[in-house]
C-alpha cells in the first residue's frame, strides 16, 4: 500500500491539473492548438502592423545586408483594408516565424496551418460590366478617356499559357486591342502631337451593324533623341516577391532598361518591404555595372509597405528633377500591399497628389497567386503613366526596350474622346471596352478631370458597334413617350461628330480638335477594310469571347482565327502570330469549343 501511494498522488495531481486547466478555459496540453489560436498568440507577441486571418505562409528569405536602407522612411499609418480582399491574406513577417516554431507552439502539428507548397489564388480584379447598347435618340453622346495600357493582354496570355481561361474581369478588351501596333499615319508635325484616323466597315460578327474604328498615332521619337531621363526604380522586396516569376524576373527586366540609358540619364533604386529605403543613389546611366550590381544584391523578405515606398520614390524623383526631361517612377511589384497604407482609395489619392510635382508613374506587374491587377492599373492611371504586366523577359524587352520612348516620354496628357451620333441616321451604338474609362458628358470640357496620356509613338484604337436606322441590327425598342427620331433632320452624310481634347505635357489648359465622320466613308464589304481594321476587329472579337460573347453571336474562336489570319500582315516581332496561338489555346480550353460558344443575344 505504501509503495502505491506516491504513484496515486501523481495521478491525483494530474487530474487536479487537468481540472484546473478546464476551469480556466485552456485546452489540454496534449491537444493541438487550432491555427487561429496560434496566430492570435503569435500576433500578441509580435504586434505587427497588419494581421491577417489566413493560415500562415512559410517564412521568407532574409533580406541581404546590401539592402539595408540608407535613408529609412517611417511607414505610413495603417489604414483599414478596403481593397475587397478575401480575409485569407499573407501575414506580416513578424507573425510568420519558422515552421519549427509554429509546430512547437501548436503542440507539434502543422495541420491547422497552410503548408508551404499549398498554392494561393487571391488575385484581385476590378469588376466591370460591359458597356451597354445605347439609343442615339436618347443618349447621342459618348465620352471616354483614352487608354494606352497593355497589362491585360500579357496577363491573359499568362493564364492561357498556364492552361486556364482568364477570369472575365481580367479581360479588358481595349488593352488587348492596344497591345498591337497599327500602321496609322503619323502626324505631319509635333503640333498637334498625334494624328486621328477613322474607318467604317461592316461588323465581322453582325453584318447588320457597322464597326467604327478611331485610331490615334503619336509622333515617333527615337530613344537616342529622348530628353535626359531622371528615373527611380521602386522595387518590392517583400516576402511575397520571392519567386522566379517575381523578383527572379524583375531583376533581368530592369537590367534591359538600364542598358539603354545614356550618360546624361540617371537612375536611383529604392526598395520597400516592412519599411522603405534607398539602395542606390542617383547614378549616371553610363555606370551600368554599378546599377546592375545593385539589382543583383536584391532579394525578397518581409511584409509590404508600398505606401512608404511610393513616398520615398517620389521624394527621390523630385530631388533629381530635370526640367524638360523625363521624370518618372517605375514601380515593380505584385501589388500585394499589406502593411502601412493599404486602402485602395488612399493609395490612389497618394499618387494623384504626387503627380502634381510633374513626376509620372509607370507600374510593372509581376507574378501570380496574389497579383493585384486592380491596384496596378489604377495607380498608373492616377499617376499619369502606363501599366504593363511582365510575364516573360520577352515582354520586358517589348515594353522597356522596343517601346522605350512610348513608355517613358509623354507627348500629350489628359486625352479625352467624345463622339456625338446623329440620331437621324444612327439607331444604336455601343463602345467596345473602356468600361473603366467612361466619363460624364460634362467631364469632356472640364480640364480638372484627369484622363489618359499618350507616349511618343503610341497608338490608341477605339471601336464602336453601330446600328443604322432601318438596318435591322438594333437590339432595343424605342421609347413609347420619347421624341421620335424621324423628326430630326440629318446633317448631310454625317453619321457622327468626333471631338478630342488634350493638353501639352506641361500644360493645364486643353486644346480641342474636331472632325465629322461621314457615312460615305464606309466600305460595303468587311473584306475591303484595311488590314489594321480587320486585325483590330479580330482582337476585339477575341476579348469579347473571353468575357462571354454577349454581343458577338455565333462569332467564336474560329471566326477570330479566320479574320486574324487573313489580316495578319507584316509581323516583324511575331506578336500577331503569337495571338493566333493564344486564340487556339482558348478554343481548346473553352468548354464551348469555339465556333458556337458565347451567350449570344442577337
GIQUIMO-V364125 format. One record per residue. N is the residue number from 1. RES is the residue in one letter. PHI is phi as a letter, one per 20 degrees, with the letter a starting at -180 (* if undefined). PSI is psi in radians with two decimals (999 if undefined). BURIAL is + if it has 16 or more other C-alpha atoms within 10 Angstrom, else -. Layout:
# GIQUIMO-V364125
n,res,phi,psi,burial
N,RES,PHI,PSI,BURIAL
N,RES,PHI,PSI,BURIAL
This chain:
# GIQUIMO-V364125
n,res,phi,psi,burial
1,X,*,-0.80,-
2,X,f,-0.58,-
3,X,f,-0.47,-
4,X,e,-0.26,-
5,X,f,-0.84,-
6,X,g,-0.81,-
7,X,g,-0.64,-
8,X,f,-0.66,-
9,X,f,-0.73,-
10,X,f,-0.75,-
11,X,f,-0.80,-
12,X,f,-0.65,-
13,X,f,-0.73,-
14,X,f,-0.72,-
15,X,f,-0.77,-
16,X,f,-0.68,-
17,X,f,-0.81,-
18,X,f,-0.69,+
19,X,f,-0.72,-
20,X,f,-0.72,-
21,X,f,-0.73,-
22,X,f,-0.76,-
23,X,f,-0.54,-
24,X,e,-0.08,-
25,X,n,0.07,-
26,X,e,2.63,-
27,X,f,2.63,-
28,X,g,2.50,-
29,X,f,-0.32,-
30,X,e,-0.16,-
31,X,e,2.54,-
32,X,f,2.48,+
33,X,e,2.26,+
34,X,g,2.68,+
35,X,g,-0.63,+
36,X,f,-0.68,-
37,X,f,-0.71,-
38,X,g,-0.81,+
39,X,f,-0.72,+
40,X,f,-0.77,+
41,X,f,-0.70,-
42,X,f,-0.69,+
43,X,f,-0.65,+
44,X,f,-0.63,-
45,X,f,-0.71,-
46,X,e,-0.54,+
47,X,l,1.12,-
48,X,f,2.99,+
49,X,f,-0.66,+
50,X,c,2.15,+
51,X,d,2.37,+
52,X,d,2.75,+
53,X,e,-0.01,-
54,X,f,2.61,+
55,X,g,2.53,+
56,X,f,2.42,+
57,X,f,2.97,+
58,X,f,2.84,+
59,X,f,2.55,+
60,X,f,2.90,+
61,X,f,2.51,-
62,X,f,2.57,-
63,X,f,2.51,+
64,X,f,2.80,-
65,X,f,-0.53,-
66,X,f,-0.26,-
67,X,e,0.02,+
68,X,g,2.11,-
69,X,f,2.32,+
70,X,e,-0.28,-
71,X,c,1.26,-
72,X,f,2.54,-
73,X,c,2.33,+
74,X,f,2.41,-
75,X,g,2.57,+
76,X,f,2.72,+
77,X,g,2.53,-
78,X,f,2.35,+
79,X,c,2.47,-
80,X,g,2.46,-
81,X,f,2.12,+
82,X,c,0.50,-
83,X,f,-0.03,-
84,X,m,0.43,-
85,X,f,2.66,-
86,X,f,2.78,-
87,X,f,-0.54,-
88,X,f,1.87,-
89,X,c,2.87,+
90,X,f,2.33,+
91,X,f,2.91,+
92,X,f,2.72,+
93,X,g,-0.68,+
94,X,f,-0.39,+
95,X,e,-0.29,+
96,X,f,-1.00,+
97,X,m,3.05,+
98,X,e,2.77,-
99,X,g,-0.64,+
100,X,f,-0.73,-
101,X,f,-0.72,-
102,X,f,-0.73,+
103,X,f,-0.72,+
104,X,f,-0.76,-
105,X,f,-0.43,+
106,X,d,0.41,+
107,X,m,0.43,-
108,X,n,0.18,-
109,X,c,2.52,+
110,X,d,0.13,+
111,X,g,-0.60,-
112,X,f,-0.18,+
113,X,d,2.67,+
114,X,f,2.23,+
115,X,f,2.76,-
116,X,f,-0.58,-
117,X,e,-0.04,-
118,X,f,2.20,-
119,X,f,2.65,-
120,X,d,2.58,-
121,X,b,1.47,-
122,X,c,0.79,+
123,X,f,2.64,+
124,X,c,2.23,+
125,X,c,2.41,+
126,X,f,2.31,-
127,X,f,2.28,-
128,X,c,2.20,-
129,X,f,2.52,-
130,X,f,2.59,+
131,X,g,2.34,-
132,X,e,2.88,-
133,X,f,2.37,+
134,X,c,2.48,+
135,X,e,2.26,+
136,X,f,-0.54,+
137,X,f,-0.42,+
138,X,d,-0.67,+
139,X,c,1.39,-
140,X,f,-0.20,+
141,X,d,2.31,+
142,X,c,2.24,+
143,X,c,2.34,+
144,X,b,2.85,+
145,X,e,2.47,+
146,X,f,2.85,+
147,X,b,2.17,+
148,X,d,0.10,+
149,X,f,2.66,+
150,X,c,0.11,+
151,X,g,-0.62,+
152,X,f,-0.66,+
153,X,f,-0.87,+
154,X,f,-0.60,+
155,X,f,-0.73,+
156,X,f,-0.73,+
157,X,g,-0.72,+
158,X,g,-0.76,+
159,X,f,-0.84,+
160,X,f,-0.75,+
161,X,f,-0.39,-
162,X,e,0.06,-
163,X,n,0.41,-
164,X,c,2.54,-
165,X,f,2.47,+
166,X,f,2.68,+
167,X,g,2.55,-
168,X,g,-0.65,+
169,X,f,-0.24,+
170,X,f,-0.19,+
171,X,e,1.86,+
172,X,d,1.91,+
173,X,g,-0.69,+
174,X,f,-0.56,+
175,X,f,-0.50,+
176,X,f,-0.81,+
177,X,f,-0.80,+
178,X,f,-0.03,+
179,X,f,-0.48,+
180,X,e,2.59,+
181,X,e,2.37,+
182,X,d,2.53,+
183,X,e,0.94,-
184,X,f,2.54,+
185,X,f,2.38,-
186,X,f,2.88,+
187,X,f,2.70,+
188,X,f,-0.39,-
189,X,b,-3.03,-
190,X,e,0.03,-
191,X,c,1.91,-
192,X,f,2.79,+
193,X,f,0.07,+
194,X,b,2.97,+
195,X,c,2.49,+
196,X,d,2.32,+
197,X,c,2.58,-
198,X,c,2.66,+
199,X,b,2.49,+
200,X,c,2.21,+
201,X,b,2.86,+
202,X,g,2.51,+
203,X,f,2.25,+
204,X,g,-0.59,+
205,X,e,-0.04,+
206,X,b,1.73,+
207,X,f,-0.17,+
208,X,e,-0.09,+
209,X,c,2.93,+
210,X,d,2.65,+
211,X,d,2.12,+
212,X,d,2.13,+
213,X,d,2.25,+
214,X,d,2.05,+
215,X,d,2.40,+
216,X,c,2.31,+
217,X,c,2.07,+
218,X,e,2.73,+
219,X,f,2.55,+
220,X,e,2.57,+
221,X,b,1.99,-
222,X,g,2.55,-
223,X,f,-0.39,+
224,X,f,-0.31,-
225,X,d,0.14,-
226,X,f,2.53,+
227,X,f,2.86,+
228,X,g,2.44,+
229,X,d,2.39,+
230,X,d,1.75,+
231,X,d,2.52,+
232,X,c,2.03,+
233,X,e,2.03,+
234,X,d,1.95,+
235,X,d,2.26,+
236,X,f,2.04,+
237,X,d,0.51,+
238,X,f,2.99,+
239,X,f,-0.54,+
240,X,f,-0.22,+
241,X,e,0.00,+
242,X,f,1.49,+
243,X,a,2.60,+
244,X,f,-0.54,-
245,X,e,0.08,+
246,X,d,-1.73,+
247,X,f,-0.46,+
248,X,f,-0.51,+
249,X,e,-0.54,+
250,X,f,-0.78,+
251,X,f,-0.88,+
252,X,f,-0.49,+
253,X,f,-0.83,+
254,X,f,-0.46,+
255,X,f,-0.61,+
256,X,g,-0.75,+
257,X,f,-0.74,+
258,X,g,-0.58,+
259,X,f,-0.21,+
260,X,e,-0.17,+
261,X,f,2.66,+
262,X,d,3.06,+
263,X,f,-0.52,-
264,X,f,-0.19,-
265,X,e,2.76,+
266,X,b,2.62,+
267,X,c,2.41,+
268,X,d,2.70,+
269,X,c,2.15,+
270,X,d,2.59,+
271,X,c,2.81,+
272,X,b,2.48,+
273,X,b,-1.90,+
274,X,f,-0.55,+
275,X,c,-3.12,+
276,X,c,2.67,+
277,X,a,2.87,+
278,X,e,2.26,+
279,X,d,-0.21,+
280,X,b,2.05,+
281,X,f,2.85,-
282,X,g,2.14,+
283,X,c,2.35,+
284,X,g,2.52,+
285,X,f,-0.33,+
286,X,f,-0.32,+
287,X,e,1.09,+
288,X,f,-0.65,+
289,X,f,-0.68,-
290,X,f,-0.71,-
291,X,f,-0.78,+
292,X,f,-0.62,+
293,X,f,-0.68,-
294,X,f,-0.68,+
295,X,f,-0.70,+
296,X,f,-0.53,-
297,X,f,-0.20,-
298,X,f,2.45,+
299,X,b,2.90,+
300,X,e,2.58,+
301,X,r,2.26,+
302,X,o,3.12,+
303,X,e,-3.10,+
304,X,c,1.68,+
305,X,e,1.33,+
306,X,f,-0.61,+
307,X,g,-0.76,+
308,X,f,-0.66,+
309,X,f,-0.73,+
310,X,f,-0.77,+
311,X,f,-0.78,+
312,X,f,-0.76,+
313,X,f,-0.75,+
314,X,f,-0.63,+
315,X,f,-0.79,+
316,X,f,-0.71,+
317,X,f,-0.67,+
318,X,f,-0.64,+
319,X,f,-0.60,-
320,X,d,0.38,+
321,X,g,2.35,+
322,X,d,2.00,+
323,X,f,2.23,-
324,X,m,0.09,-
325,X,d,-2.99,-
326,X,e,2.04,+
327,X,c,1.94,+
328,X,b,2.43,+
329,X,e,2.31,+
330,X,d,1.87,+
331,X,e,2.14,+
332,X,d,1.99,+
333,X,a,2.96,+
334,X,e,-0.04,+
335,X,m,0.18,+
336,X,e,1.21,+
337,X,f,2.22,+
338,X,c,0.00,+
339,X,c,2.95,+
340,X,m,-2.41,+
341,X,f,1.89,+
342,X,d,-0.13,+
343,X,f,2.27,+
344,X,g,-0.88,+
345,X,f,-0.61,+
346,X,f,-0.69,+
347,X,f,-0.73,+
348,X,f,-0.80,+
349,X,f,-0.65,-
350,X,f,-0.81,+
351,X,f,-0.70,+
352,X,f,-0.68,+
353,X,f,-0.73,-
354,X,f,-0.51,+
355,X,f,-0.36,+
356,X,f,-0.29,-
357,X,f,-0.09,-
358,X,n,0.15,+
359,X,d,2.17,+
360,X,e,2.88,+
361,X,c,2.17,+
362,X,d,2.34,+
363,X,d,2.31,+
364,X,d,2.03,+
365,X,e,2.51,+
366,X,c,2.58,+
367,X,n,3.11,+
368,X,c,3.00,+
369,X,n,-0.91,-
370,X,c,0.35,+
371,X,f,2.36,+
372,X,d,1.43,+
373,X,f,-0.69,+
374,X,g,-0.83,+
375,X,f,-0.77,+
376,X,f,-0.77,+
377,X,f,-0.77,+
378,X,f,-0.57,+
379,X,f,-0.73,+
380,X,f,-0.71,+
381,X,f,-0.77,+
382,X,f,-0.44,+
383,X,e,0.29,+
384,X,l,0.75,+
385,X,c,-2.77,+
386,X,c,2.83,+
387,X,c,2.28,+
388,X,c,2.55,+
389,X,d,2.25,+
390,X,d,1.80,+
391,X,d,-0.29,+
392,X,b,2.86,+
393,X,f,-0.49,+
394,X,f,-0.72,-
395,X,f,-0.66,+
396,X,f,-0.70,+
397,X,f,-0.67,+
398,X,f,-0.84,-
399,X,f,-0.74,+
400,X,e,-0.28,+
401,X,d,-1.08,+
402,X,f,-0.69,-
403,X,d,0.57,+
404,X,g,-0.77,+
405,X,f,-0.79,+
406,X,f,-0.64,+
407,X,f,-0.67,+
408,X,e,-0.67,+
409,X,d,2.03,+
410,X,e,2.23,+
411,X,d,-0.27,+
412,X,b,2.42,+
413,X,c,2.87,+
414,X,l,0.94,+
415,X,e,2.14,+
416,X,c,2.53,+
417,X,d,2.38,+
418,X,c,2.24,+
419,X,c,2.21,+
420,X,d,2.07,+
421,X,e,2.44,+
422,X,f,1.93,+
423,X,f,-0.22,+
424,X,f,-0.30,+
425,X,d,-0.67,+
426,X,d,2.20,+
427,X,e,-0.89,+
428,X,b,2.82,+
429,X,b,2.81,+
430,X,b,2.19,+
431,X,e,2.22,+
432,X,e,1.99,+
433,X,n,-2.92,+
434,X,m,0.47,+
435,X,g,-0.69,+
436,X,e,0.24,+
437,X,d,0.04,-
438,X,f,2.37,+
439,X,d,2.77,+
440,X,f,2.73,-
441,X,g,-0.74,-
442,X,f,-0.30,-
443,X,f,-0.39,+
444,X,f,-0.72,+
445,X,e,0.01,-
446,X,e,1.85,-
447,X,f,-0.14,+
448,X,e,-0.21,-
449,X,e,2.19,-
450,X,f,2.62,+
451,X,b,-3.03,+
452,X,f,2.85,+
453,X,d,2.70,+
454,X,d,2.31,+
455,X,e,2.93,+
456,X,f,2.16,+
457,X,n,-0.05,+
458,X,f,2.57,+
459,X,d,2.47,+
460,X,c,2.35,+
461,X,c,2.33,+
462,X,c,2.44,+
463,X,c,2.36,+
464,X,d,2.37,+
465,X,e,2.23,+
466,X,c,2.33,+
467,X,d,2.03,+
468,X,f,2.76,+
469,X,f,2.33,+
470,X,m,0.07,-
471,X,e,-0.32,-
472,X,m,0.16,-
473,X,e,0.04,+
474,X,f,2.68,+
475,X,d,-0.25,+
476,X,d,2.83,-
477,X,e,2.53,-
478,X,f,2.69,-
479,X,f,2.46,-
480,X,f,-0.66,-
481,X,d,0.21,-
482,X,f,2.93,-
483,X,f,2.15,-
484,X,f,2.26,-
485,X,f,-0.32,+
486,X,f,-0.36,-
487,X,e,-0.06,-
488,X,e,2.25,-
489,X,e,2.30,-
490,X,f,2.67,-
491,X,e,1.51,-
492,X,m,-2.33,-
493,X,d,0.32,-
494,X,f,2.40,+
495,X,d,-0.47,+
496,X,a,2.97,+
497,X,c,2.18,+
498,X,d,2.24,+
499,X,c,2.53,+
500,X,c,2.35,+
501,X,c,2.51,+
502,X,b,2.84,+
503,X,c,2.65,+
504,X,f,2.67,+
505,X,g,-0.54,+
506,X,d,0.28,-
507,X,d,2.86,-
508,X,c,-0.12,-
509,X,d,2.25,-
510,X,e,2.76,+
511,X,d,2.56,-
512,X,d,2.33,-
513,X,c,2.53,-
514,X,b,2.53,-
515,X,b,2.46,-
516,X,e,2.60,-
517,X,d,2.09,+
518,X,d,2.48,+
519,X,f,-0.57,-
520,X,f,-0.24,-
521,X,f,-0.21,-
522,X,f,2.44,+
523,X,e,2.69,-
524,X,e,-0.46,-
525,X,c,2.30,-
526,X,g,-0.47,+
527,X,f,-0.28,+
528,X,e,-0.17,-
529,X,f,2.83,+
530,X,f,2.82,-
531,X,f,-0.74,+
532,X,f,-0.68,+
533,X,f,-0.84,+
534,X,f,-0.66,+
535,X,f,-0.73,+
536,X,f,-0.68,+
537,X,f,-0.66,+
538,X,f,-0.76,+
539,X,f,-0.70,+
540,X,f,-0.70,+
541,X,f,-0.69,+
542,X,f,-0.83,+
543,X,f,-0.71,+
544,X,f,-0.62,+
545,X,f,-0.71,+
546,X,f,-0.46,+
547,X,e,0.11,+
548,X,o,-0.21,+
549,X,m,0.66,+
550,X,f,-0.64,+
551,X,d,0.11,+
552,X,d,0.11,+
553,X,l,-2.31,+
554,X,e,0.14,+
555,X,e,1.67,+
556,X,d,-2.67,+
557,X,f,-0.57,+
558,X,f,-0.72,+
559,X,f,-0.69,+
560,X,f,-0.81,+
561,X,f,-0.79,+
562,X,f,-0.76,-
563,X,f,-0.76,+
564,X,f,-0.67,+
565,X,f,-0.73,+
566,X,f,-0.37,-
567,X,d,0.30,+
568,X,f,-0.78,+
569,X,m,-2.84,-
570,X,f,2.37,-
571,X,b,1.16,-
572,X,f,-0.53,-
573,X,d,-0.06,-
574,X,m,0.20,-
575,X,f,-0.65,-
576,X,f,-0.62,+
577,X,f,-0.70,-
578,X,f,-0.65,-
579,X,g,-0.76,+
580,X,g,-0.68,+
581,X,f,-0.72,+
582,X,f,-0.68,+
583,X,f,-0.73,+
584,X,f,-0.69,+
585,X,f,-0.79,+
586,X,f,-0.69,+
587,X,f,-0.72,+
588,X,f,-0.56,+
589,X,e,-0.41,-
590,X,f,2.26,-
591,X,f,-0.45,-
592,X,f,-0.17,-
593,X,m,0.48,-
594,X,n,-1.53,+
595,X,f,-0.69,+
596,X,d,0.20,-
597,X,f,2.89,+
598,X,o,2.61,+
599,X,d,1.30,-
600,X,f,2.55,-
601,X,c,0.09,-
602,X,e,999,-
